[in-house]
Amino acid sequence: MAPCVEESVVKASPATIWKACFAHMEWEKWDPDVTHMEDVSGGCEEGTLCTFMMKEGPIKRIPCKLSGVKENESLTFSGSVMAGLMQFQGTITISANDDDTSTINYAFDMFGLLGSFVYWAKPEAVLGGTKGGLDNMVKISEEAEA
């Protein structure tokens, strides 16, 4: 399946979005599927490792790594569980539109034998998690900009 891609215009600067949603590595504030993060090896920077503690599902601990990190612009988080049978990748891109607004683009994909099956069998969970995460990023960022 193709990645789930959501995009939204935000009344906040890229710097505000970054600081409010990513800089402190507290993704549970915006990701509706994460209760908290553990084993965070650093800030929101290239190569940082962390473990997502999930709210639902049979797999509660999901390790991930950050890559493609460009402060105030973009990041990718990716990982796998069950010896690579379920893999995932999320990419968030932030771009300034003008002095008052920015656009957040959030693409999320699951792949590997089990990941593809989960995406196929429960697309509403993947789509809902991606859309819910983006909606939360927008809300948090606009509150921080105010």
DSSP file with accessible surface (Angstrom, degrees, kcal/mol):
  #  RESIDUE AA STRUCTURE BP1 BP2  ACC     N-H-->O    O-->H-N    N-H-->O    O-->H-N    TCO  KAPPA ALPHA  PHI   PSI    X-CA   Y-CA   Z-CA
    1    1 A M              0   0  135      0, 0.0   109,-0.1     0, 0.0     3,-0.1   0.000 360.0 360.0 360.0 153.9    0.0    0.0    0.0
    2    2 A A        -     0   0   74      1,-0.1     3,-0.0   107,-0.1     0, 0.0  -0.413 360.0 -89.5 -74.8 154.4    1.0    3.6   -0.5
    3    3 A P        -     0   0   63      0, 0.0     2,-0.5     0, 0.0   106,-0.2  -0.274  39.7-110.0 -61.9 152.4    1.9    5.6    2.6
    4    4 A C  E     -A  108   0A   6    104,-3.0   104,-2.8    -3,-0.1     2,-0.5  -0.738  40.0-167.4 -79.6 126.1   -0.8    7.5    4.3
    5    5 A V  E     +A  107   0A  79     -2,-0.5     2,-0.3   102,-0.2   102,-0.2  -0.982  11.8 174.3-125.0 126.5   -0.2   11.2    3.7
    6    6 A E  E     -A  106   0A  54    100,-2.6   100,-3.2    -2,-0.5     2,-0.3  -0.952   5.2-174.3-126.8 149.5   -1.9   14.1    5.5
    7    7 A E  E     +A  105   0A 121     -2,-0.3     2,-0.3    98,-0.2    98,-0.2  -0.997   4.0 175.7-145.7 145.1   -1.2   17.8    5.2
    8    8 A S  E     -A  104   0A  36     96,-2.1    96,-2.6    -2,-0.3     2,-0.4  -0.997  29.5-122.5-151.1 147.4   -2.4   20.9    7.0
    9    9 A V  E     -A  103   0A  84     -2,-0.3     2,-0.4    94,-0.2    94,-0.2  -0.734  32.4-160.5 -87.5 137.4   -1.8   24.6    7.2
   10   10 A V  E     -A  102   0A   0     92,-3.4    92,-2.3    -2,-0.4     2,-1.9  -0.958  24.8-133.3-124.3 137.4   -0.9   25.9   10.6
   11   11 A K  S    S+     0   0  148     -2,-0.4     2,-0.3    90,-0.2    90,-0.2  -0.520  81.7  82.9 -85.5  67.2   -1.0   29.4   12.1
   12   12 A A  S    S-     0   0    0     -2,-1.9    -2,-0.2    90,-0.1   130,-0.1  -0.964  81.1-103.6-162.5 155.2    2.5   29.0   13.5
   13   13 A S     >  -     0   0   36     -2,-0.3     4,-2.5   128,-0.1     5,-0.2  -0.432  35.5-111.3 -79.5 158.5    6.1   29.4   12.3
   14   14 A P  H  > S+     0   0   26      0, 0.0     4,-2.7     0, 0.0     5,-0.2   0.900 119.9  54.4 -55.9 -37.7    8.3   26.3   11.6
   15   15 A A  H  > S+     0   0   50      1,-0.2     4,-2.5     2,-0.2     5,-0.2   0.906 109.0  47.3 -64.4 -39.6   10.4   27.2   14.7
   16   16 A T  H  > S+     0   0   32      2,-0.2     4,-2.8     1,-0.2     5,-0.2   0.923 112.0  49.9 -66.8 -43.8    7.3   27.2   16.9
   17   17 A I  H  X S+     0   0    0     -4,-2.5     4,-2.5     2,-0.2     5,-0.4   0.945 112.7  47.5 -58.4 -48.3    6.0   23.9   15.4
   18   18 A W  H  X>S+     0   0    9     -4,-2.7     5,-2.5    -5,-0.2     4,-2.5   0.944 115.1  44.2 -59.7 -49.6    9.4   22.3   16.0
   19   19 A K  H  <5S+     0   0  140     -4,-2.5     5,-0.4     1,-0.2    -1,-0.2   0.914 117.5  44.9 -64.1 -42.2    9.8   23.5   19.6
   20   20 A A  H  <5S+     0   0   24     -4,-2.8    -1,-0.2    -5,-0.2    -2,-0.2   0.853 128.4  21.9 -72.1 -34.1    6.2   22.7   20.5
   21   21 A C  H  <5S+     0   0    5     -4,-2.5     5,-0.2    -5,-0.2    -3,-0.2   0.752 133.1  13.5-108.6 -28.9    6.0   19.2   18.9
   22   22 A F  T ><5S+     0   0    0     -4,-2.5     3,-2.0    -5,-0.4    -3,-0.2   0.750  97.1  78.6-124.1 -36.2    9.5   17.7   18.5
   23   23 A A  T 3 <S+     0   0   34     -5,-2.5    21,-0.7     1,-0.3    -4,-0.1   0.820 100.5  44.9 -54.9 -36.1   12.4   19.4   20.3
   24   24 A H  T 3  S-     0   0  116     -5,-0.4    -1,-0.3    19,-0.1    -2,-0.1   0.380 103.3-125.9 -94.3   5.8   11.7   17.9   23.7
   25   25 A M    <   +     0   0   12     -3,-2.0     2,-0.2     1,-0.2     3,-0.1   0.878  67.9 132.2  52.8  42.7   11.1   14.3   22.4
   26   26 A E    >   +     0   0   75     -5,-0.2     3,-2.0     1,-0.1     4,-0.3  -0.549  17.9 158.6-117.2  63.5    7.7   14.2   24.1
   27   27 A W  G >>  +     0   0    0      1,-0.3     4,-3.3    -2,-0.2     3,-1.6   0.687  58.7  80.2 -67.5 -16.5    5.7   12.8   21.1
   28   28 A E  G 34 S+     0   0   64      1,-0.3    -1,-0.3     2,-0.2     6,-0.1   0.744  81.8  69.2 -62.2 -18.2    3.0   11.4   23.4
   29   29 A K  G <4 S+     0   0  116     -3,-2.0    -1,-0.3     1,-0.1    -2,-0.2   0.821 119.6  14.2 -67.1 -31.7    1.7   15.0   23.4
   30   30 A W  T <4 S+     0   0    1     -3,-1.6   106,-0.3    -4,-0.3   107,-0.2   0.658 108.0  83.8-117.1 -23.9    0.7   14.8   19.7
   31   31 A D    ><  -     0   0   12     -4,-3.3     3,-1.4     1,-0.2    -1,-0.1  -0.733  59.6-159.5 -87.7 113.4    0.8   11.1   18.8
   32   32 A P  T 3  S+     0   0   39      0, 0.0    -1,-0.2     0, 0.0    -4,-0.1   0.651  88.6  54.5 -68.7 -11.6   -2.5    9.5   19.8
   33   33 A D  T 3  S+     0   0   70     96,-0.1    22,-2.5    22,-0.1     2,-0.5   0.529  93.7  80.4 -96.7  -8.1   -1.1    6.0   19.8
   34   34 A V  E <   -B   54   0A   2     -3,-1.4    20,-0.2    20,-0.2     3,-0.1  -0.871  48.7-173.9-108.0 129.2    1.9    6.7   22.2
   35   35 A T  E    S-     0   0A  62     18,-3.3     2,-0.3    -2,-0.5    -1,-0.2   0.863  72.4 -38.6 -83.3 -41.0    1.5    6.8   26.0
   36   36 A H  E     -B   53   0A  74     17,-0.9    17,-2.5    -9,-0.0    -1,-0.4  -0.961  58.9-106.0-168.7 175.5    5.1    7.9   26.5
   37   37 A M  E     -B   52   0A  22     -2,-0.3     2,-0.3    15,-0.2    15,-0.2  -0.910  28.8-171.4-117.8 146.2    8.6    7.4   25.3
   38   38 A E  E     +B   51   0A  66     13,-2.4    13,-2.4    -2,-0.4     3,-0.1  -0.856  61.6  25.6-128.7 165.2   11.5    5.5   27.0
   39   39 A D  S    S+     0   0  106     -2,-0.3     2,-0.5     1,-0.2    -1,-0.1   0.832  70.4 178.8  53.6  39.6   15.2    5.0   26.4
   40   40 A V        -     0   0   58      1,-0.1    10,-0.2    -3,-0.1    -1,-0.2  -0.626  14.5-164.5 -77.4 119.0   15.5    8.3   24.6
   41   41 A S        -     0   0   78      8,-2.8     2,-0.3    -2,-0.5    -1,-0.1   0.557  59.5 -31.7 -86.0  -8.2   19.2    8.6   23.7
   42   42 A G  S    S-     0   0   26      7,-0.3    -1,-0.1     1,-0.1     5,-0.0  -0.962  79.9 -52.7-178.2-164.9   19.2   12.4   22.9
   43   43 A G  S    S-     0   0   28     -2,-0.3     2,-2.0     1,-0.1   -19,-0.1  -0.019  80.3 -61.2 -80.8-168.9   17.2   15.3   21.6
   44   44 A C  S    S+     0   0   17    -21,-0.7     2,-0.3   -22,-0.1    -1,-0.1  -0.567  96.1 119.6 -79.6  84.7   15.4   15.5   18.3
   45   45 A E  S >  S-     0   0  111     -2,-2.0     3,-2.0    25,-0.0    21,-0.2  -0.939  72.0 -61.7-147.2 164.1   18.6   15.0   16.2
   46   46 A E  T 3  S+     0   0  117     -2,-0.3    21,-0.2     1,-0.3    -3,-0.1  -0.209 118.1  10.0 -51.7 127.7   20.1   12.6   13.7
   47   47 A G  T 3  S+     0   0   29     19,-2.3    -1,-0.3     1,-0.3    20,-0.1   0.380  82.6 153.3  86.0  -4.1   20.5    9.1   15.0
   48   48 A T    <   -     0   0    4     -3,-2.0    18,-2.4    -5,-0.1     2,-0.3  -0.362  30.6-151.4 -60.0 135.5   18.6    9.5   18.3
   49   49 A L  E     + C   0  65A  91     16,-0.2    -8,-2.8   -10,-0.1    -7,-0.3  -0.844  24.4 155.5-107.5 147.6   17.1    6.2   19.4
   50   50 A C  E     - C   0  64A   4     14,-2.2    14,-3.0    -2,-0.3     2,-0.5  -0.963  35.3-123.1-158.5 170.8   13.9    5.8   21.5
   51   51 A T  E     -BC  38  63A  13    -13,-2.4   -13,-2.4    -2,-0.3     2,-0.5  -0.991  18.5-143.5-126.3 122.6   11.2    3.4   22.3
   52   52 A F  E     -BC  37  62A   7     10,-3.1    10,-2.6    -2,-0.5     2,-0.7  -0.729   9.9-148.4 -80.3 129.8    7.5    4.2   21.7
   53   53 A M  E     -BC  36  61A  25    -17,-2.5   -18,-3.3    -2,-0.5   -17,-0.9  -0.899  23.7-142.9 -99.4 113.4    5.3    2.8   24.4
   54   54 A M  E     -B   34   0A  36      6,-2.5   -20,-0.2    -2,-0.7   -21,-0.1  -0.503  14.7-146.4 -87.2 148.0    2.0    2.1   22.6
   55   55 A K  S    S+     0   0  107    -22,-2.5     2,-0.3    -2,-0.2    -1,-0.1   0.876  81.0  17.4 -73.8 -41.9   -1.5    2.5   24.0
   56   56 A E  S    S+     0   0  161    -23,-0.4     3,-0.2     3,-0.1    -1,-0.1  -0.821  87.9  56.3-130.5 169.7   -3.1   -0.4   22.1
   57   57 A G  S    S-     0   0   43     -2,-0.3    -3,-0.0     1,-0.1     0, 0.0  -0.074  85.3 -76.9  95.3 165.4   -2.1   -3.6   20.3
   58   58 A P  S    S+     0   0  134      0, 0.0     2,-0.7     0, 0.0    -1,-0.1   0.736 114.8  67.8 -74.4 -21.1   -0.1   -6.7   21.2
   59   59 A I        +     0   0   42     -3,-0.2    -3,-0.1     1,-0.1    -5,-0.1  -0.884  55.3 170.2-104.6 112.8    3.2   -5.0   20.8
   60   60 A K        +     0   0   98     -2,-0.7    -6,-2.5     1,-0.2     2,-0.6   0.718  63.8  56.3 -94.7 -25.9    3.7   -2.3   23.5
   61   61 A R  E     +C   53   0A 116     -8,-0.2    -8,-0.2     2,-0.0    -1,-0.2  -0.946  60.8 176.3-114.0 116.8    7.4   -1.4   23.0
   62   62 A I  E     -C   52   0A  16    -10,-2.6   -10,-3.1    -2,-0.6     2,-0.1  -0.935  17.9-148.4-124.6 108.2    8.4   -0.2   19.6
   63   63 A P  E     +C   51   0A  65      0, 0.0    17,-0.3     0, 0.0     2,-0.3  -0.438  23.2 176.5 -72.8 146.9   12.0    0.9   19.1
   64   64 A C  E     -C   50   0A   7    -14,-3.0   -14,-2.2    15,-0.2     2,-0.4  -0.970  21.0-146.7-148.9 164.2   12.7    3.6   16.6
   65   65 A K  E     -CD  49  78A 108     13,-2.6    13,-1.8    -2,-0.3     2,-0.4  -0.989  16.9-131.5-133.4 141.0   15.5    5.8   15.2
   66   66 A L  E     + D   0  77A   0    -18,-2.4   -19,-2.3    -2,-0.4     2,-0.3  -0.733  33.2 161.5 -92.3 141.1   15.4    9.3   13.9
   67   67 A S  E     + D   0  76A  39      9,-2.5     9,-2.4    -2,-0.4     3,-0.1  -0.937  52.7  37.3-147.3 169.0   17.0   10.2   10.6
   68   68 A G  E    S+     0   0A  34     -2,-0.3     2,-0.5     1,-0.2    -1,-0.1   0.802  74.9 172.6  57.6  31.1   16.9   13.0    8.1
   69   69 A V  E     +     0   0A  25      6,-0.1     2,-0.4     7,-0.1   -23,-0.3  -0.613  13.0 167.2 -81.5 120.7   16.6   15.5   10.9
   70   70 A K  E >>  - D   0  74A 125      4,-2.9     3,-2.7    -2,-0.5     4,-2.3  -0.950  41.9-115.2-130.6 107.9   16.8   19.1    9.9
   71   71 A E  T 34 S+     0   0  136     -2,-0.4   -56,-0.1     1,-0.3     4,-0.0  -0.122  96.4   3.6 -49.9 134.5   15.7   21.4   12.7
   72   72 A N  T 34 S+     0   0   52    -58,-0.2    -1,-0.3     1,-0.1   -55,-0.1   0.489 132.8  58.9  67.6   7.3   12.5   23.4   11.9
   73   73 A E  T <4 S-     0   0  109     -3,-2.7    21,-3.7     1,-0.3     2,-0.3   0.692 103.1 -22.6-128.7 -52.9   12.2   21.5    8.6
   74   74 A S  E  <  -DE  70  93A  23     -4,-2.3    -4,-2.9    19,-0.2    -1,-0.3  -0.998  39.1-180.0-164.1 160.3   11.9   17.7    8.6
   75   75 A L  E     - E   0  92A   1     17,-1.9    17,-2.7    -2,-0.3     2,-0.4  -0.964  13.5-149.8-160.7 155.3   12.5   14.4   10.4
   76   76 A T  E     -DE  67  91A  21     -9,-2.4    -9,-2.5    -2,-0.3     2,-0.4  -0.996   7.9-166.5-127.6 135.1   11.9   10.7    9.8
   77   77 A F  E     +DE  66  90A   3     13,-2.6    13,-2.9    -2,-0.4     2,-0.3  -0.975  20.0 162.3-117.7 137.1   11.3    8.1   12.5
   78   78 A S  E     +DE  65  89A  33    -13,-1.8   -13,-2.6    -2,-0.4     2,-0.3  -0.984   4.1 140.2-150.8 160.3   11.5    4.5   11.6
   79   79 A G  E     - E   0  88A  21      9,-1.7     9,-2.3    -2,-0.3     2,-0.3  -0.979  26.7-132.0-178.4-176.8   11.8    1.1   13.2
   80   80 A S  E     - E   0  87A  53    -17,-0.3     2,-0.3    -2,-0.3     7,-0.2  -0.985   8.8-164.7-154.2 157.8   10.8   -2.5   13.2
   81   81 A V  E   > + E   0  86A  16      5,-2.4     5,-1.8    -2,-0.3     4,-0.5  -0.881  66.8  39.6-135.7 168.8    9.7   -5.3   15.5
   82   82 A M  T > 5S-     0   0  101     -2,-0.3     3,-1.9     1,-0.2    -1,-0.2   0.932 132.7 -53.9  55.1  51.6    9.4   -9.1   15.3
   83   83 A A  T 3 5S-     0   0  111      1,-0.3    -1,-0.2    -3,-0.1    -2,-0.0   0.833 108.7 -50.2  54.8  36.7   12.7   -9.5   13.4
   84   84 A G  T 3 5S+     0   0   18     -3,-0.4    -1,-0.3     2,-0.3    29,-0.2   0.468 107.3 121.2  86.0   1.7   11.6   -7.1   10.7
   85   85 A L  T < 5S+     0   0   75     -3,-1.9    29,-2.0    -4,-0.5    30,-1.9   0.822  81.2  37.7 -67.5 -30.2    8.2   -8.6   10.0
   86   86 A M  E   <S+E   81   0A  21     -5,-1.8    -5,-2.4    28,-0.3     2,-0.3  -0.976  77.0 169.7-123.3 117.8    6.6   -5.3   10.9
   87   87 A Q  E     -EF  80 111A  67     24,-2.9    24,-2.4    -2,-0.5     2,-0.3  -0.888   7.5-174.2-123.4 155.6    8.3   -2.1    9.9
   88   88 A F  E     -EF  79 110A  12     -9,-2.3    -9,-1.7    -2,-0.3     2,-0.3  -0.977   9.3-172.2-146.5 158.3    7.2    1.5    9.9
   89   89 A Q  E     -EF  78 109A  85     20,-2.2    20,-2.4    -2,-0.3     2,-0.4  -0.942   1.7-173.3-153.2 131.7    8.4    4.9    8.7
   90   90 A G  E     -EF  77 108A   0    -13,-2.9   -13,-2.6    -2,-0.3     2,-0.4  -0.990   4.5-168.4-124.2 135.4    7.0    8.3    9.4
   91   91 A T  E     -EF  76 107A  36     16,-2.9    16,-2.8    -2,-0.4     2,-0.5  -0.992   0.6-167.9-126.8 129.5    8.2   11.5    7.8
   92   92 A I  E     -EF  75 106A   1    -17,-2.7   -17,-1.9    -2,-0.4     2,-0.4  -0.970   4.8-173.8-118.5 127.0    7.2   15.0    8.9
   93   93 A T  E     -EF  74 105A  59     12,-2.6    12,-2.8    -2,-0.5     2,-0.4  -0.983   4.2-165.4-123.1 133.7    8.1   18.0    6.7
   94   94 A I  E     + F   0 104A   7    -21,-3.7     2,-0.4    -2,-0.4    10,-0.2  -0.969   9.9 177.2-119.1 130.8    7.5   21.6    7.8
   95   95 A S  E     - F   0 103A  59      8,-2.4     8,-3.0    -2,-0.4     2,-0.3  -0.997  28.4-121.8-136.5 139.6    7.5   24.5    5.3
   96   96 A A  E     - F   0 102A  67     -2,-0.4     6,-0.3     6,-0.2     3,-0.1  -0.591  21.2-177.0 -76.1 136.3    6.9   28.2    5.8
   97   97 A N        -     0   0   74      4,-2.7     2,-0.2     1,-0.4     5,-0.2   0.804  65.8 -39.5 -96.2 -45.2    4.1   29.6    3.7
   98   98 A D  S    S-     0   0   94      3,-1.6    -1,-0.4     0, 0.0     3,-0.1  -0.822  83.7 -60.3-159.5-162.5    4.4   33.3    4.7
   99   99 A D  S    S+     0   0  158     -2,-0.2     3,-0.1     1,-0.2   -86,-0.0   0.735 132.0  33.9 -68.0 -21.8    5.0   35.2    7.9
  100  100 A D  S    S+     0   0  120      1,-0.1     2,-0.3   -88,-0.1    -1,-0.2   0.621 114.4  44.1-111.0 -17.7    1.9   33.8    9.6
  101  101 A T        -     0   0   27    -90,-0.2    -4,-2.7    -3,-0.1    -3,-1.6  -0.931  48.4-174.9-135.0 158.3    1.5   30.2    8.4
  102  102 A S  E     -AF  10  96A   0    -92,-2.3   -92,-3.4    -2,-0.3     2,-0.4  -0.890  22.7-125.5-136.7 167.7    3.3   27.0    7.7
  103  103 A T  E     -AF   9  95A  15     -8,-3.0    -8,-2.4    -2,-0.3     2,-0.5  -0.975  14.1-158.6-119.6 132.8    2.4   23.7    6.2
  104  104 A I  E     -AF   8  94A   0    -96,-2.6   -96,-2.1    -2,-0.4     2,-0.5  -0.953   6.1-167.6-107.0 128.1    3.0   20.3    8.0
  105  105 A N  E     -AF   7  93A  41    -12,-2.8   -12,-2.6    -2,-0.5     2,-0.5  -0.974   4.5-171.8-114.0 126.3    3.1   17.2    5.8
  106  106 A Y  E     -AF   6  92A   6   -100,-3.2  -100,-2.6    -2,-0.5     2,-0.4  -0.969   4.1-178.9-125.3 114.3    3.0   13.9    7.6
  107  107 A A  E     +AF   5  91A  20    -16,-2.8   -16,-2.9    -2,-0.5     2,-0.4  -0.953   4.4 179.8-113.8 131.7    3.5   10.7    5.7
  108  108 A F  E     +AF   4  90A  32   -104,-2.8  -104,-3.0    -2,-0.4     2,-0.3  -0.996   1.5 175.9-134.4 138.0    3.3    7.3    7.5
  109  109 A D  E     - F   0  89A  34    -20,-2.4   -20,-2.2    -2,-0.4     2,-0.4  -0.991  16.3-157.9-141.6 147.8    3.8    3.8    6.1
  110  110 A M  E     + F   0  88A  22     -2,-0.3   -22,-0.2   -22,-0.2     2,-0.2  -0.983  27.0 155.9-121.9 138.4    3.9    0.2    7.5
  111  111 A F  E  >  + F   0  87A  65    -24,-2.4   -24,-2.9    -2,-0.4     4,-0.5  -0.810  21.4  85.0-151.1-171.8    5.6   -2.5    5.5
  112  112 A G  H  > S-     0   0   22     -2,-0.2     4,-2.9   -26,-0.2     5,-0.3  -0.174  95.8 -63.1  85.6 166.1    7.2   -5.9    5.9
  113  113 A L  H  > S+     0   0  140    -29,-0.2     4,-1.3     1,-0.2   -27,-0.2   0.941 139.1  30.3 -54.3 -51.6    5.1   -9.1    5.9
  114  114 A L  H  > S+     0   0   53    -29,-2.0     4,-2.9     2,-0.2   -28,-0.3   0.895 118.2  55.9 -78.4 -38.6    3.2   -8.3    9.1
  115  115 A G  H  X S+     0   0    0    -30,-1.9     4,-2.4    -4,-0.5     5,-0.2   0.923 108.1  48.6 -60.2 -43.7    3.3   -4.5    8.7
  116  116 A S  H  X S+     0   0   55     -4,-2.9     4,-2.4   -31,-0.3    -1,-0.2   0.901 111.8  50.1 -62.7 -39.9    1.7   -4.7    5.3
  117  117 A F  H  X S+     0   0  115     -4,-1.3     4,-3.4    -5,-0.3     5,-0.3   0.929 110.1  49.4 -64.8 -44.3   -1.0   -7.0    6.6
  118  118 A V  H  X S+     0   0   46     -4,-2.9     4,-2.7     2,-0.2    -2,-0.2   0.938 112.5  47.8 -61.1 -44.8   -1.8   -4.7    9.6
  119  119 A Y  H  < S+     0   0    9     -4,-2.4    -1,-0.2    -5,-0.2    -2,-0.2   0.930 116.5  44.1 -62.0 -42.5   -2.1   -1.7    7.2
  120  120 A W  H  < S+     0   0  176     -4,-2.4    -2,-0.2    -5,-0.2    -1,-0.2   0.920 118.5  42.5 -67.7 -44.4   -4.3   -3.8    4.8
  121  121 A A  H  < S+     0   0   43     -4,-3.4    -2,-0.2     1,-0.2    -1,-0.2   0.817 129.9  23.8 -76.1 -31.3   -6.5   -5.2    7.6
  122  122 A K    >X  +     0   0  120     -4,-2.7     4,-1.4    -5,-0.3     3,-1.0  -0.411  66.5 151.4-132.6  58.1   -6.9   -2.1    9.7
  123  123 A P  H 3> S+     0   0   39      0, 0.0     4,-3.2     0, 0.0     5,-0.3   0.851  72.7  63.3 -60.8 -30.7   -6.3    0.9    7.4
  124  124 A E  H 3> S+     0   0  120      1,-0.2     4,-2.6     2,-0.2     5,-0.2   0.847 100.8  52.3 -63.1 -31.1   -8.6    3.0    9.5
  125  125 A A  H <> S+     0   0   54     -3,-1.0     4,-2.2     2,-0.2    -1,-0.2   0.922 113.6  42.6 -69.5 -42.4   -6.2    2.7   12.4
  126  126 A V  H  X S+     0   0   12     -4,-1.4     4,-2.2     2,-0.2    -2,-0.2   0.950 119.0  43.9 -68.2 -47.5   -3.2    3.8   10.3
  127  127 A L  H  X S+     0   0   75     -4,-3.2     4,-2.7     1,-0.2     5,-0.3   0.923 115.8  48.1 -64.2 -43.2   -5.2    6.6    8.7
  128  128 A G  H  X S+     0   0   41     -4,-2.6     4,-2.9    -5,-0.3     5,-0.2   0.888 111.4  49.7 -65.5 -39.9   -6.8    7.7   12.0
  129  129 A G  H  X S+     0   0    8     -4,-2.2     4,-2.3    -5,-0.2    -1,-0.2   0.907 113.6  45.9 -65.8 -40.7   -3.4    7.7   13.8
  130  130 A T  H  X S+     0   0    2     -4,-2.2     4,-2.4     2,-0.2    -2,-0.2   0.956 117.5  42.5 -67.5 -48.8   -1.8    9.8   11.1
  131  131 A K  H  X S+     0   0   86     -4,-2.7     4,-2.8     1,-0.2     5,-0.2   0.923 115.4  50.3 -64.5 -42.9   -4.7   12.3   10.8
  132  132 A G  H  X S+     0   0   20     -4,-2.9     4,-2.2    -5,-0.3    -1,-0.2   0.902 110.4  50.1 -62.5 -41.2   -5.0   12.4   14.6
  133  133 A G  H  X S+     0   0    0     -4,-2.3     4,-2.3    -5,-0.2    -2,-0.2   0.934 112.3  46.7 -62.1 -45.3   -1.3   13.1   15.0
  134  134 A L  H  X S+     0   0    2     -4,-2.4     4,-2.5     2,-0.2    -2,-0.2   0.935 110.5  52.3 -63.8 -44.8   -1.4   15.9   12.5
  135  135 A D  H  X S+     0   0   67     -4,-2.8     4,-2.3     1,-0.2    -1,-0.2   0.907 110.8  48.6 -57.9 -41.0   -4.5   17.4   14.0
  136  136 A N  H  X S+     0   0   55     -4,-2.2     4,-2.8  -106,-0.3     5,-0.3   0.893 108.6  53.1 -67.1 -39.4   -2.7   17.4   17.4
  137  137 A M  H  X S+     0   0    0     -4,-2.3     4,-2.4  -107,-0.2     5,-0.2   0.921 110.5  48.4 -59.0 -44.3    0.5   19.0   15.9
  138  138 A V  H  X S+     0   0   19     -4,-2.5     4,-2.7     2,-0.2     5,-0.3   0.953 113.6  45.8 -61.0 -50.3   -1.7   21.8   14.5
  139  139 A K  H  X S+     0   0  124     -4,-2.3     4,-2.3     1,-0.2     5,-0.2   0.941 115.3  45.5 -60.4 -49.0   -3.5   22.4   17.8
  140  140 A I  H  X S+     0   0   36     -4,-2.8     4,-2.1     1,-0.2    -1,-0.2   0.913 114.9  48.4 -62.5 -42.8   -0.3   22.3   19.9
  141  141 A S  H  X S+     0   0    0     -4,-2.4     4,-1.9    -5,-0.3    -1,-0.2   0.912 111.6  48.1 -67.4 -42.6    1.6   24.6   17.5
  142  142 A E  H  X S+     0   0   65     -4,-2.7     4,-1.5    -5,-0.2    -1,-0.2   0.893 111.6  50.5 -68.1 -35.8   -1.2   27.2   17.2
  143  143 A E  H  < S+     0   0  115     -4,-2.3    -1,-0.2    -5,-0.3    -2,-0.2   0.898 111.7  48.5 -65.7 -39.4   -1.6   27.3   21.0
  144  144 A A  H  < S+     0   0   59     -4,-2.1    -2,-0.2     1,-0.2    -1,-0.2   0.831 110.3  51.7 -69.9 -30.4    2.2   27.8   21.4
  145  145 A E  H  <        0   0   79     -4,-1.9    -1,-0.2    -5,-0.1    -2,-0.2   0.795 360.0 360.0 -75.3 -28.1    2.2   30.5   18.7
  146  146 A A     <        0   0  120     -4,-1.5    -3,-0.0    -5,-0.2  -134,-0.0  -0.097 360.0 360.0 -66.2 360.0   -0.6   32.5   20.4
